[in-house]
Amino acid sequence: MIAYNLENILKELPSGVKLVAVSKFHPMEAILEAYQEGQRAFGENRPQEFAAKAVQLPPDIEWHFLGHLQTNKLKLVLPYASLVESIDTVHLLEAVNSWGEKNGKVIQVLIEVHIGAEETKQGFTPAEVKELLSHASDYGSVEFRGLMGMASHTDDEAAVRADFAIIKALFDECRALYPGLASFDQLSIGMSGDWRLALDYGCTEVRIGTAIFGSRQY
Ligand SMILES: *Cc1c(COP(=O)(O)O)cnc(C)c1O
């Protein structure tokens, strides 16, 4: 089923859009099944699980971290992550930068944008994103690669499109405002329920879990 799901998604996904297979809560065998189909980018959202999988699974897997990250968990994530997609506070950004400095590493990050309607959602407002990026040079051990966002969790297509339009406009505005951020080129939007819509808003990456691996057992 995993192979079948993957193949169908990849058939529809434009070649310039990266598929991150979100494997959280799924066993390593499921990841290996996707790996055998050629999938290399995987996403996880819990530090402990992320680290355990990263050390045990093939070294050429590209690991994306996309969950809430507490600063006391950095050592579980930063040694293995090729992209941290969920920078959601200045405090976290500062801690990631310090870790990078100490470990001689430049950490690739996306800034998480709060776009959906739900109150609980993490992330910066569009105004906060612009303010933060105006100080990008303060973070010498971080490379700002772009934005990540989640649309409102709803069947209302117009509402989802409105969320994607906001983050796409912000992405374009940031690139125009801060041309010095030469590698700020990634827009990570679109999940199992809405990735086809995200394609209309210039996403460069989609993060798909359920539609590949099936539903999660929490
Ligand atoms: C779980 C998760 C996904 C994947 O969600 P699905 O609906 O299962 O595709 C994508 N992005 C983030 C940040 C997630 O936490």
The ligand as an SDF file (V2000), in Angstrom:
LIG
                    3D

 15 15  0  0  0  0  0  0  0  0999 V2000
    1.8780   15.3700   10.7720 C   0  0  0  0  0  0  0  0  0  0  0  0
    2.3280   16.5380    9.9540 C   0  0  0  0  0  0  0  0  0  0  0  0
    2.2030   16.5320    8.5560 C   0  0  0  0  0  0  0  0  0  0  0  0
    1.5520   15.4050    7.7720 C   0  0  0  0  0  0  0  0  0  0  0  0
    0.1960   15.3520    8.0380 O   0  0  0  0  0  0  0  0  0  0  0  0
   -0.7850   14.3920    7.2000 P   0  0  0  0  0  0  0  0  0  0  0  0
   -2.1030   15.0530    7.3050 O   0  0  0  0  0  0  0  0  0  0  0  0
   -0.7370   13.0600    7.8330 O   0  0  0  0  0  0  0  0  0  0  0  0
   -0.2790   14.3710    5.7900 O   0  0  0  0  0  0  0  0  0  0  0  0
    2.6810   17.6260    7.8690 C   0  0  0  0  0  0  0  0  0  0  0  0
    3.2470   18.6690    8.5100 N   0  0  0  0  0  0  0  0  0  0  0  0
    3.3830   18.7080    9.8380 C   0  0  0  0  0  0  0  0  0  0  0  0
    4.0080   19.8960   10.4630 C   0  0  0  0  0  0  0  0  0  0  0  0
    2.9230   17.6530   10.6050 C   0  0  0  0  0  0  0  0  0  0  0  0
    3.0400   17.7040   11.9380 O   0  0  0  0  0  0  0  0  0  0  0  0
  1  2  1  0
  2  3  1  0
  2 14  2  0
  3  4  1  0
  3 10  2  0
  4  5  1  0
  5  6  1  0
  6  7  2  0
  6  8  1  0
  6  9  1  0
 10 11  1  0
 11 12  2  0
 12 13  1  0
 12 14  1  0
 14 15  1  0
M  END
$$$$
